[in-house]
């Protein structure tokens, strides 16, 4: 079903093609719950938009990679939705990263066996930091993404776990330094306050996460403007982007003509 | 019948078999060496570490069978780690001998500030042959790449942090993809089908 034909070099046309030509890595991020795609704002589920499998397949021609985040799996201690993942994998010929409720090696194994290519973890690391190393040793650093959900509190950025409900014990800069112990695996940083607003990823947060970055960084939250993404891509080479609202907006900003 | 050999417990078998189904290729996942056929095509997917993959191939007996198969009677395809295992040697972990079907060494990309070794995402392919190219870009997810590869065996290259590295290698009936054709859209599925079905 994946309609993307592997052509990145095109001369003009849509915003999506412009991102491709500029070498922007844009990940389609979908918050899911019980087989539904959720519209979110600041990591709170606002409403279900559509059934997840047909919804994601419908967007597949605009997608290059997919990040699926089960918003409530950790909160409610629910197992990963393996049968749904397997169903999606059957029809989607694009990379899938899955996040939500992966709290053991056996759950990670089950998620990958169901069809995910990569797994992402956040909350479990606050309780058991060595679990990140266990995952990397088992699956390789290319298959593990560390999620860091971030919010500013009294002028300082702090990481949060459990879908932004629990503030972690050390500030973001210290947490990022600790993540160096995991080597070069990718980190996806979500600005909780910008998420779902379309008002742009906070510039001061980009500075913090890209400074001396020895690992690939994905910026998530607030993306809505293609020209802003192109600007960030040129000023912070090497960073990647993840967005849900760019794919769920109607009309889809990625299919619009690039503003010249 | 295409034989899928999952070289670690963590291989992305589901992605690969879904692509084989889309390509309408018959396959079976082979877990025991005694079920292996030397005259059937083979695909080796892979997620994980070089050392773990080679340990599995050694302990299971598949290693020797794959060396004997080497694409002589029917095609052999390696994907990502499955491609890297086809080389002489891999430096991941303590360092291991590979299957030695291709000459070369699998090493980690050098890393520096803002230039991580991990290469994830869609990358342009530059083909040495095959005009027009059957696919112009593909999805990569790896930190290691093959080095010291014979130029005659390079079918396509890609680049990461300014370094060109082998994206597709081919030697007789054996083809190795450093990227994931099964995750590279319909064109990637077509590529997988082409090299698993080619006449020898």
Contacts between the chains, C-beta under 8 A, distances in Angstrom:
chain1	res1	chain2	res2	distance
A	2	B	185	4.4
A	2	B	186	5.9
A	3	B	185	7.1
A	3	B	186	6.7
A	4	B	185	4.0
A	4	B	186	7.5
A	4	B	187	7.9
A	5	B	135	7.9
A	5	B	185	5.9
A	5	B	186	6.2
A	5	B	187	4.9
A	6	B	135	4.2
A	6	B	136	5.6
A	6	B	137	5.1
A	6	B	138	6.3
A	6	B	184	5.7
A	6	B	185	5.4
A	6	B	187	3.8
A	6	B	188	6.4
A	7	B	136	5.3
A	7	B	137	7.0
A	7	B	187	8.0
A	8	B	122	6.5
A	8	B	124	6.3
A	8	B	136	6.3
A	8	B	137	4.3
A	9	B	124	7.3
A	9	B	136	6.3
A	9	B	137	8.0
A	20	B	122	7.9
A	25	B	120	7.8
A	25	B	121	4.3
A	25	B	122	7.2
A	64	B	121	7.6
A	64	B	122	5.6
A	64	B	139	7.7
A	65	B	121	7.3
A	65	B	139	7.3
A	86	B	14	6.8
A	89	B	14	5.4
A	89	B	15	6.3
A	89	B	18	5.5
A	90	B	18	5.2
A	90	B	21	7.5
A	91	B	18	7.7
A	93	B	18	7.5
A	93	B	19	6.3
A	93	B	22	6.9
A	93	B	182	6.8
A	93	B	183	6.5
A	93	B	184	7.3
A	93	B	185	5.4
A	93	B	186	6.4
A	93	B	188	6.7
A	93	B	189	6.0
A	94	B	139	7.5
A	94	B	183	5.9
A	94	B	185	6.8
A	95	B	139	5.5
A	95	B	141	6.9
A	95	B	180	7.0
A	95	B	183	4.6
A	96	B	15	8.0
A	109	B	9	6.8
A	109	B	10	6.8
A	112	B	10	5.8
A	112	B	12	6.9
A	112	B	14	8.0
A	112	B	47	7.0
A	113	B	13	7.4
A	113	B	14	6.4
A	114	B	14	6.4
A	115	B	14	4.0
A	115	B	15	6.1
A	115	B	18	7.1
A	117	B	12	5.5
A	117	B	15	6.1
A	117	B	47	7.4
A	117	B	141	7.0
A	117	B	180	7.5
A	117	B	183	6.4
A	118	B	141	7.1
A	137	B	49	7.8
A	138	B	10	6.4
A	138	B	48	7.4
A	139	B	10	5.1
A	139	B	47	6.2
A	139	B	48	6.0
A	140	B	10	7.9
A	140	B	47	6.4
A	140	B	48	5.1
A	140	B	49	5.5
A	140	B	81	7.7
A	140	B	143	7.7
A	141	B	118	6.3
A	141	B	143	6.0
A	142	B	47	7.8
A	142	B	118	6.0
A	142	B	120	6.6
A	142	B	141	4.7
A	142	B	142	5.5
A	142	B	143	5.8
A	143	B	10	7.4
A	143	B	47	5.5
A	143	B	48	7.6
A	143	B	141	7.4
A	184	B	111	6.1
A	184	B	116	4.8
A	184	B	117	5.2
A	184	B	118	4.8
A	184	B	143	6.3
A	185	B	118	6.9
A	186	B	118	6.2
A	186	B	120	6.2
A	210	B	114	7.5
A	212	B	113	5.7
A	213	B	113	7.3
A	213	B	114	5.9
A	213	B	116	7.5
A	214	B	111	6.5
A	214	B	113	6.3
A	214	B	116	6.2
A	215	B	116	5.1
A	215	B	118	6.9
A	216	B	116	5.1
A	216	B	118	5.3
A	216	B	120	6.2
A	237	B	114	7.3
A	238	B	114	5.5
A	238	B	115	7.2
A	238	B	116	7.6
A	240	B	120	7.8
A	240	B	121	6.7
